[in-house]
Structure formats: structure tokens, C-alpha cells
């Protein structure tokens, strides 16, 4: 069975991959709401399922990297992520979503999330 850091790494990779298929709708420190492109519906539902199948994963793995809740609404194509702004800064989300098509920015965000994961 994968350890918490391995599961968290999988979640980080899913978030990075999903970012390319979203647009930011609203963002305030601690809550981000993303509009999911048709191309990202499956990715969003998989992320949602990855965290919801075992609520312990959200409580341990998610909180380890700062994710408190993730909800995907298939009908409205909205993904709402509640996060700990002390673990994942507001600016990091902004950088991820705005630079989603830039491989260098995606790499930078991924490295920062992993750095935080290792120290968490």
C-alpha cells in the first residue's frame, strides 16, 4: 500500500495535469473555484474520486499537502478546492492556473508543491 507521500505526489501530479483543462472562476485565500473544460471532466472526477473513495486519504494525504476538500460538479463543470493557504500560498495557485500552458511554470509549481510536501 502506498505511503502518504506517494499518494500526495499522485494528487500533486493530478492537480498539475488538471490545471491545463481549467479556467479560474473565483479565488480567495483558502478557496479556489475552477471551470473545467470538457477535456478535463474525467481528470477532475478522477481527482475527486481519488480523494473521496477513502476519506482517510483526504484527512491524511490531502491535509499533508494543504488540501482540505475537493468537490467536482459534473453538471456545472466546476471544481471547488478548499485549501490551507499556509501550506499552499494563494500566489502558487494563481501561478499554476495562469501559467498552465507554460511547461516551465508547471515544472516550477510542481517542484514547489513537492518541496512543501517533503517538509510537510
Order of alpha helices (4+ residues) and beta strands (2+ residues): alpha-beta-beta-alpha-beta-beta-alpha-alpha
